[in-house]
């Protein structure tokens, strides 16, 4: 009997060994190459056109990769990686994908030199751990030492690569003010900045510099009737998630009427049910009613008579945020436990003032002095839709960066400084090891240089020359005590020189660098571990033609 087992029969194809790894690395590299040219302050934008012809012009790595409908399973890992970085930190989505792509490329070279993937993975893990430790011990600065200016500088650094980079001074101050306006203190006494409380509205027309920040929550709706008051102080706000329209019978409910008078009574009762609901709400002292549904024109007079302000067709998301800020309850139905309809005064939220104001060309409702939490709104102006959308993404990224800096209270110097410092440190660290991980760590160090290289290539500068100078400065700072201050050297991409980026005010949140290193390493390891790919063929159902069905008599009856 043969000891050789018969080949595994699969309804699909199986690939294993080096070819799979190389294919995965190529897929990851091609994803990294797509976003490479959009890195840095002189990065270029991408225009994405989807299957229905919608155009998106963006510089944000996560947005670009989400709009690509990626088929390859290994490339999907990088797309998810960018989305994770966007969710966790908000910035650094492009660099995390580029680092992961480079780590994989170098690992693939090592595997071709007959070094086992397990050794490379162990080396990468160790290098990542050491890199994070080095960042936290030597490269971070506390916000308290640098002063408030570093918040604005961090926001400016984040915006420098975006469409609004030219006006970064103007927008960074606005973003920092908005983030500080929504500050809340949790039960442990730590400050948290829920940036979802900053409402970003977009309006066409005028220039980007005419964007403004408003204290309070801006609602892109107007009052339902012109006779209603336009300003209410000491507002009691009701947030409703149902419509106040004439009650109609549910589908499938029939009422058989033999008398015409009965028909009129039914119609009157339909109006009265809504009237009773409105009176229950107004009876609690509510003078601002916000609803996601419609309000019947006949019912508006009850609000006008009561001197209340009613706003219909608000966005659900906006109402939930307003409910949180004012301390109101988001009510989906008036039904209570007994089966009756009731509305309690405890459901109402409070604000110092609710007013309809004309801001730029639109009428907006501003809710100021909210009771439970403070709120802020940014109204962005721009020439067209693409510009406004990209401004919104840039402002969101900057808000995330400011939040991270204020919560973690630490920053690192940007402009390729951290990557160059880590590269030198890890190369020296690799030579101190006498195990086979040494090669993997040296390659990890080499991979990190892809960031300063890409930055200088995008800026149309000589990357080999600039990166060599940058490495020389960092090597000197780590080996000679008297040159220790050179550890802040980074690239100035406009002039094409190496400069002290701490003095130039180029800062990034330290958490952004730490997380991007960890995420990129994990993603590279995930793809590197794969050595077998089995792709199942789709099951073919028995195709039936009309003629076959007719012949079998399946169409009869």
Secondary structure, 3 states (H helix, E strand, C coil): CCCCCCCCCCCEEEEECHHHHHHHHHHHHHHHHHHHCCCCCCCCCEEEECCCCCEEEECCHHHHHHHCCCCCHHHHHHHHHHHHHHHHCCCCHHHHHHHHHHHHHHHHHHHHCCCCHHHHHHHHHHHHHHHHHHHHHHHEEEHHHHCCHHHHHHHHHHHHCCHHHHHHHHHHHHHHHHHHHCEEECCCCCEEECHHHEEEEEEEECCHHHCEEEECEEECCCCCCCCCCCEEEEEEEEEECCCECCCCCCCCCCCCCCCHHHHHHHHHHHHHHHHHHHHHHHHCCCCEEEECCCECHHHHHHHHHHCCEEECCCCHHHHHHHHHHHCCCEECCCECCCCCECCCHHHCEEEEEEEEEEECCEEEEEEEEECCCCCEEEEEEECCHHHHHHHHHHHHHHHHHHHHHHHHCEEEECCCHHHHHHHHHHHHHHHCCCCCHHHHHHHHHHHHCHHHHHHHHHCCCCHHHHHHHHHHHHHHHHHCHHHHHHHHEEEECCCCEEEEHHHHCCEEEHHHHHHHHHHHHHHHHHHHCCCEEEEECCCCCCCCCHHHHHHHCCCCC
